[in-house]
Amino acid sequence: MDAERASENTILYILLVTSLILVMIDTFEFIQIIKNWGNLNSMPYNVFETCFKWEFYAKTIFCIYSLMGALSAFILIKFLIFNANYFIEKFLPTYRVFNYIIFGPYLLGFSLLGLYNWNDVVFVCDKQNLKIKILSHSNLFSLIACFLLSLLITGLIMIVRAINIYFNSILNRPGGSPLIKKAFWKIIFRNREPVQFVRQAQRDHEERKENI
């Protein structure tokens, strides 16, 4: 048992150090992006609009989300190691909502914006010849991955919320919808006779089995 706990703690500490390293790397990259934004003032306006505008937008958004993902992982692992119960009781609802909003609808909105401007985001100007555009594999992979991840998170949470609203409505619990409640029970009472007929048939079938 002690060996299993030691192994689990070792894995958690490795993950903690890894997430901390990722936070540091992403922070350094974000600082570099901010510096690059400052250097854009010396760039001709038409060059920025045709070549570097969407590339810088994409890099900035990807870097911010990478940093937030690393921070989120670091915070979660840190609390799991040092005070898991306190985190679950006090911060888990806020942590869960924050991650859902940031990596769900917000990320989905940015991803849809990137898909709408697909050619500008995925194809970037060649640094050797600004008149030629080349495929950016990093932007392509990041855009598709962010879109699929945000779509999955948003879809799953929406389904779970819809199920909760449905059950809260029919059971008359807080958070339910009166319209869903009325519609549900209206359908139930409308089909009351067929339901009773089926139940009576089942009871008759069971009685026949017992008599046999």
C-alpha positions in Angstrom: 0.0 0.0 0.0 2.8 2.4 0.9 4.6 1.5 -2.3 1.5 2.3 -4.3 1.2 5.7 -2.6 4.8 6.5 -3.1 4.5 5.6 -6.8 1.4 7.8 -7.1 3.1 10.7 -5.4 6.2 10.3 -7.6 4.0 10.5 -10.7 2.2 13.6 -9.4 5.5 15.3 -8.6 6.8 14.6 -12.1 3.6 16.0 -13.5 3.9 19.0 -11.3 7.4 19.7 -12.4 6.4 19.2 -16.0 3.5 21.6 -15.8 5.7 24.2 -14.1 8.3 23.9 -16.9 5.5 24.4 -19.4 4.3 27.4 -17.6 7.8 28.9 -17.7 8.2 28.1 -21.4 4.8 29.6 -22.3 5.5 32.7 -20.2 8.8 33.3 -21.9 7.1 32.8 -25.3 4.3 35.2 -24.4 6.9 37.9 -23.4 8.6 37.4 -26.8 5.2 37.8 -28.6 4.6 41.1 -26.7 8.0 42.3 -27.7 7.2 41.4 -31.3 4.0 43.3 -31.2 6.0 46.3 -30.1 8.3 45.9 -33.1 5.4 46.0 -35.5 5.3 49.8 -35.4 8.4 49.9 -37.7 6.7 47.5 -40.2 4.9 49.0 -43.3 1.1 48.9 -42.8 0.4 47.0 -46.0 3.0 44.3 -45.1 1.4 43.9 -41.7 -2.1 43.6 -43.2 -1.3 41.2 -46.0 1.3 39.0 -44.2 1.7 39.2 -40.5 -1.7 40.3 -39.1 -3.4 37.0 -38.7 -0.2 35.2 -38.0 0.4 37.3 -35.0 -3.2 37.0 -33.9 -3.0 33.2 -34.1 0.3 33.0 -32.3 -0.9 35.3 -29.5 -4.2 33.3 -28.9 -2.4 29.9 -29.1 0.2 31.1 -26.7 -2.3 32.5 -24.2 -4.4 29.3 -24.2 -1.3 27.2 -23.9 -0.2 29.2 -20.9 -3.7 29.0 -19.3 -3.8 25.2 -19.9 -0.4 24.8 -18.2 -1.4 27.0 -15.3 -4.7 25.1 -14.9 -2.8 21.7 -14.8 -0.2 23.1 -12.4 -2.9 24.4 -10.0 -4.8 21.1 -10.1 -1.8 18.9 -9.5 -0.5 21.2 -6.8 -3.7 21.0 -4.8 -4.0 17.2 -5.4 -0.6 16.8 -3.8 -0.8 19.2 -0.8 -4.5 19.6 0.0 -6.9 17.8 -2.2 -9.9 17.9 0.2 -9.7 21.7 0.7 -9.5 22.1 -3.1 -12.5 19.9 -3.7 -14.6 21.6 -1.0 -13.7 25.2 -1.7 -12.4 25.7 -5.3 -13.5 22.8 -7.4 -16.8 24.4 -8.6 -15.1 27.7 -9.5 -12.2 25.8 -11.2 -14.6 23.7 -13.2 -16.7 26.6 -14.4 -13.6 28.7 -15.3 -12.1 25.8 -17.3 -15.4 25.2 -19.1 -15.9 28.8 -20.1 -12.3 29.4 -21.2 -11.7 26.1 -23.0 -15.3 25.6 -24.1 -17.3 28.5 -25.6 -14.5 31.1 -25.7 -12.0 28.7 -27.4 -14.8 27.5 -29.7 -15.5 31.1 -30.7 -11.8 31.8 -31.4 -11.5 28.5 -33.4 -14.5 29.4 -35.5 -13.0 32.8 -36.2 -9.8 31.0 -37.3 -11.7 28.6 -39.5 -13.5 31.5 -41.1 -10.2 33.1 -41.9 -8.6 29.8 -42.8 -6.3 31.0 -45.6 -4.9 33.9 -43.5 -4.3 31.7 -40.4 -3.0 28.5 -42.0 -1.0 30.0 -44.8 1.7 32.5 -43.8 4.1 34.6 -45.8 7.5 33.2 -46.5 10.1 35.2 -44.5 12.5 35.1 -47.5 9.9 36.2 -50.0 6.8 38.0 -48.7 5.0 37.5 -52.0 4.8 33.7 -51.4 2.6 32.1 -48.8 3.5 28.7 -47.3 1.5 26.2 -45.2 2.1 26.6 -41.4 1.8 23.1 -40.0 1.9 24.4 -36.4 -1.0 26.8 -37.1 -2.9 24.0 -38.9 -2.5 21.5 -36.1 -3.2 24.0 -33.4 -6.4 25.3 -35.0 -7.9 21.9 -35.7 -6.9 20.6 -32.2 -8.4 23.7 -30.5 -11.6 23.4 -32.5 -12.1 19.7 -31.7 -11.3 20.2 -28.1 -13.5 23.2 -27.6 -16.3 21.5 -29.5 -16.0 18.3 -27.4 -16.0 20.3 -24.1 -18.9 22.6 -25.1 -21.0 19.7 -26.4 -20.5 17.4 -23.4 -21.3 20.2 -20.9 -24.4 21.3 -22.9 -25.6 17.7 -22.9 -25.1 17.3 -19.2 -26.8 20.6 -18.5 -29.7 19.6 -20.7 -30.2 16.3 -18.9 -30.0 18.1 -15.5 -32.6 20.6 -16.5 -34.8 17.8 -17.9 -34.7 15.8 -14.6 -35.0 18.9 -12.4 -38.1 19.9 -14.4 -40.0 16.6 -14.2 -39.0 16.1 -10.5 -40.0 19.7 -9.7 -36.5 20.6 -8.4 -34.8 24.0 -8.4 -33.3 24.8 -11.7 -36.0 23.1 -13.7 -38.2 24.6 -16.4 -42.0 24.9 -15.9 -42.6 24.5 -19.6 -40.7 21.2 -19.7 -42.6 20.0 -16.6 -46.0 20.8 -18.1 -45.2 19.2 -21.4 -43.8 16.0 -19.9 -46.7 15.4 -17.5 -49.2 16.3 -20.2 -47.7 13.6 -22.4 -47.7 11.1 -19.5 -51.4 11.7 -18.6 -52.4 11.7 -22.3 -50.9 8.2 -22.7 -52.1 7.0 -19.3 -54.6 4.5 -20.7 -52.0 2.8 -23.0 -49.5 2.6 -20.2 -52.1 1.1 -17.8 -53.0 -1.4 -20.6 -49.4 -2.5 -21.0 -48.9 -2.8 -17.2 -52.1 -4.9 -16.9 -50.9 -7.1 -19.8 -47.6 -7.6 -18.0 -49.4 -8.5 -14.7 -51.7 -11.0 -16.6 -48.6 -12.6 -18.2 -46.9 -13.0 -14.8 -50.1 -14.5 -13.3 -50.3 -17.1 -16.1 -46.6 -18.0 -15.5 -47.4 -18.6 -11.8 -50.5 -20.7 -12.6 -48.5 -22.8 -14.9 
